[in-house]
């Protein structure tokens, strides 16, 4: 097993973490941009998981390419601005002020 397998697993963990963070921000604020990001994060997480499977059983570079594509597409989603002057750890963990959710 090559070291690239570990890089692929780390990439998948990053995709899943960003998906969970977007879902957490949506549940706290109710912003529709984060709702869309959370829904699309499911598909990107599946793509990253498929990338890890490809890296483990077929071609490592193909798997890494799929994971990088998932990370790229996850970053392209338009979201509302939720942070103003929070610290790095607060942004990393996705802690935002609770707002009245516009969920119906």
SEPARO-765296 format. One record per residue: residue number from 1; residue in one letter; x, y, z of N, C-alpha, C in turn. Coordinates in steps of 0.2 Angstrom, whole numbers, padded with zeros to 4 digits, m for minus. Layout:
<recs>
n  res  n_X  n_Y  n_Z  ca_X  ca_Y  ca_Z  c_X  c_Y  c_Z
NUM  A  X  Y  Z  X  Y  Z  X  Y  Z
...
</recs>
This chain:
<recs>
n  res  n_X  n_Y  n_Z  ca_X  ca_Y  ca_Z  c_X  c_Y  c_Z
1  X  0004  m0006  0000  0000  0000  0000  0004  0006  0000
2  X  0003  0011  m0004  0007  0017  m0005  0005  0022  0000
3  X  0009  0027  0000  0007  0033  0005  0001  0037  0002
4  X  0000  0036  m0005  m0005  0040  m0008  m0012  0038  m0005
5  X  m0013  0032  m0003  m0019  0030  0000  m0021  0034  0006
6  X  m0016  0035  0010  m0017  0040  0016  m0019  0047  0014
7  X  m0016  0049  0009  m0017  0056  0006  m0025  0056  0004
8  X  m0027  0050  0001  m0034  0050  m0001  m0039  0049  0004
9  X  m0037  0046  0010  m0041  0045  0015  m0042  0052  0019
10  X  m0036  0056  0019  m0036  0062  0022  m0041  0067  0018
11  X  m0040  0066  0012  m0045  0071  0007  m0052  0069  0008
12  X  m0054  0063  0009  m0061  0061  0010  m0063  0063  0017
13  X  m0059  0063  0022  m0061  0066  0029  m0062  0073  0028
14  X  m0058  0077  0024  m0059  0084  0023  m0065  0085  0020
15  X  m0067  0082  0015  m0074  0083  0011  m0079  0081  0016
16  X  m0079  0076  0020  m0085  0075  0025  m0085  0080  0030
17  X  m0079  0082  0033  m0079  0088  0038  m0082  0094  0035
18  X  m0081  0096  0029  m0084  0102  0026  m0091  0101  0025
19  X  m0094  0095  0023  m0101  0094  0023  m0104  0095  0029
20  X  m0101  0092  0035  m0104  0092  0041  m0104  0099  0044
21  X  m0099  0103  0042  m0099  0110  0044  m0104  0114  0041
22  X  m0105  0113  0034  m0111  0117  0031  m0117  0115  0034
23  X  m0119  0109  0035  m0125  0106  0038  m0126  0110  0045
24  X  m0121  0110  0049  m0121  0113  0055  m0123  0121  0055
25  X  m0120  0124  0050  m0121  0131  0049  m0128  0132  0047
26  X  m0131  0128  0042  m0138  0128  0040  m0143  0127  0046
27  X  m0141  0123  0050  m0146  0121  0056  m0146  0127  0061
28  X  m0140  0131  0061  m0140  0136  0066  m0143  0143  0063
29  X  m0142  0144  0056  m0144  0150  0054  m0150  0149  0049
30  X  m0151  0144  0046  m0157  0143  0041  m0155  0146  0034
31  X  m0149  0148  0033  m0147  0151  0026  m0148  0146  0021
32  X  m0151  0148  0015  m0152  0143  0010  m0146  0141  0006
33  X  m0141  0146  0006  m0134  0144  0003  m0131  0138  0006
34  X  m0131  0138  0013  m0129  0132  0017  m0133  0126  0016
35  X  m0139  0127  0015  m0144  0121  0014  m0142  0118  0007
36  X  m0141  0122  0002  m0139  0119  m0004  m0132  0116  m0004
37  X  m0127  0119  0000  m0121  0116  0001  m0121  0109  0005
38  X  m0125  0109  0010  m0126  0103  0014  m0129  0097  0010
39  X  m0134  0099  0005  m0137  0094  0001  m0132  0091  m0004
40  X  m0128  0096  m0007  m0123  0094  m0012  m0117  0090  m0009
41  X  m0116  0092  m0003  m0110  0089  0001  m0111  0081  0002
42  X  m0118  0079  0002  m0119  0072  0002  m0116  0069  m0005
43  X  m0117  0072  m0010  m0115  0069  m0017  m0107  0069  m0017
44  X  m0104  0075  m0015  m0097  0076  m0015  m0094  0071  m0010
45  X  m0097  0069  m0004  m0094  0064  0000  m0094  0057  m0003
46  X  m0100  0056  m0007  m0100  0049  m0010  m0095  0049  m0016
47  X  m0094  0055  m0019  m0088  0055  m0024  m0081  0054  m0021
48  X  m0080  0057  m0015  m0074  0056  m0012  m0073  0049  m0009
49  X  m0078  0046  m0007  m0078  0039  m0005  m0077  0034  m0011
50  X  m0080  0036  m0016  m0078  0032  m0022  m0071  0033  m0024
51  X  m0068  0039  m0023  m0061  0040  m0025  m0057  0036  m0021
52  X  m0058  0036  m0014  m0054  0032  m0010  m0054  0024  m0012
53  X  m0060  0022  m0014  m0061  0015  m0016  m0057  0014  m0023
54  X  m0057  0019  m0027  m0053  0018  m0033  m0045  0018  m0032
55  X  m0043  0023  m0027  m0036  0023  m0025  m0034  0017  m0022
56  X  m0038  0013  m0018  m0036  0007  m0015  m0036  0001  m0019
57  X  m0041  0001  m0024  m0041  m0005  m0028  m0039  m0005  m0035
58  X  m0039  0001  m0038  m0038  0002  m0045  m0032  0006  m0046
59  X  m0033  0013  m0048  m0028  0017  m0049  m0028  0023  m0044
60  X  m0022  0024  m0041  m0021  0029  m0035  m0022  0036  m0038
61  X  m0020  0037  m0044  m0020  0044  m0046  m0027  0046  m0048
62  X  m0031  0041  m0051  m0038  0042  m0053  m0042  0043  m0046
63  X  m0041  0040  m0041  m0044  0041  m0035  m0043  0048  m0032
64  X  m0037  0050  m0032  m0035  0056  m0030  m0038  0062  m0034
65  X  m0038  0061  m0040  m0042  0066  m0045  m0049  0066  m0043
66  X  m0052  0061  m0042  m0059  0061  m0040  m0060  0065  m0033
67  X  m0056  0064  m0028  m0056  0068  m0022  m0055  0075  m0023
68  X  m0050  0077  m0027  m0049  0084  m0028  m0054  0087  m0032
69  X  m0058  0083  m0036  m0064  0086  m0040  m0069  0087  m0035
70  X  m0070  0083  m0030  m0075  0084  m0025  m0074  0090  m0021
71  X  m0068  0091  m0019  m0066  0097  m0015  m0067  0103  m0019
72  X  m0065  0103  m0025  m0066  0109  m0029  m0073  0111  m0030
73  X  m0077  0106  m0032  m0084  0107  m0033  m0087  0110  m0026
74  X  m0085  0107  m0021  m0088  0109  m0014  m0086  0116  m0013
75  X  m0081  0119  m0015  m0079  0125  m0014  m0082  0131  m0018
76  X  m0085  0128  m0024  m0088  0133  m0029  m0095  0135  m0027
77  X  m0098  0132  m0022  m0105  0133  m0020  m0106  0140  m0017
78  X  m0110  0144  m0019  m0111  0151  m0016  m0115  0151  m0010
79  X  m0112  0154  m0005  m0115  0154  0002  m0115  0161  0005
80  X  m0120  0162  0009  m0120  0169  0012  m0114  0170  0017
81  X  m0113  0176  0018  m0107  0178  0023  m0110  0177  0030
82  X  m0107  0173  0034  m0109  0172  0041  m0104  0175  0046
83  X  m0098  0176  0044  m0093  0178  0049  m0091  0185  0048
84  X  m0089  0188  0053  m0086  0195  0052  m0079  0196  0055
85  X  m0078  0194  0062  m0072  0195  0065  m0070  0189  0070
86  X  m0073  0183  0068  m0072  0178  0072  m0065  0175  0071
87  X  m0063  0171  0076  m0056  0168  0076  m0056  0162  0071
88  X  m0050  0160  0070  m0048  0155  0065  m0052  0148  0068
89  X  m0051  0147  0074  m0055  0141  0077  m0062  0141  0076
90  X  m0065  0147  0077  m0072  0147  0076  m0075  0146  0069
91  X  m0071  0149  0065  m0072  0148  0057  m0071  0140  0056
92  X  m0066  0138  0058  m0064  0131  0056  m0070  0126  0059
93  X  m0073  0127  0065  m0078  0123  0068  m0085  0125  0065
94  X  m0085  0131  0062  m0092  0133  0060  m0096  0136  0065
95  X  m0094  0138  0070  m0098  0141  0075  m0100  0148  0073
96  X  m0107  0149  0073  m0110  0155  0071  m0115  0157  0076
97  X  m0117  0163  0076  m0123  0165  0080  m0129  0162  0078
98  X  m0133  0160  0082  m0140  0157  0080  m0144  0163  0078
99  X  m0148  0161  0073  m0153  0166  0070  m0159  0163  0069
100  X  m0165  0166  0069  m0171  0163  0068  m0171  0160  0061
101  X  m0173  0154  0061  m0172  0150  0055  m0179  0151  0051
102  X  m0178  0152  0044  m0184  0153  0040  m0186  0146  0037
103  X  m0186  0141  0041  m0188  0135  0038  m0196  0134  0039
104  X  m0199  0132  0033  m0206  0131  0033  m0208  0124  0031
</recs>
